[in-house]
Amino acid sequence: MYTKAKIETEHKIAKSQKEMLDKLLELDPEDCFAVTYDSFQDEYKIWCGNHPYGFYENEIARRDDEIIKLRKEVNRQNEIIDCFLETSKENKPKKS
């Protein structure tokens, strides 16, 4: 009879490359792992286990949220620039 394997995952954080490498050396040779550098937090995120999907889904969602915020800020800045351009056109002295 088939028995479902136990799913084990672990997330670790390392603040430096040396710390990240030390944590990887602690793993068993059979362990799977993935390392992602988070430039926003200036840290290494280490996933160990056999189902990383939740970890990556959270990372993707966080990046998507950041992209939305940045697009809104760009739109806001563009509106301000457009307003300044309109104001400068209206205030420009007319040549006679």
LINMODA-V513591 format. One record per helix or strand of 3 or more residues. SS is the DSSP state (hx for helix, st for strand). FROM is the first residue (numbers start at 1). TO is the last residue. If there is no record, write none. Layout:
# LINMODA-V513591
ss: {SS:SS}
from: {FROM:FROM}
to: {TO:TO}
This chain:
# LINMODA-V513591
ss: {st:hx:st:st:hx}
from: {9:17:33:43:53}
to: {14:25:38:49:91}
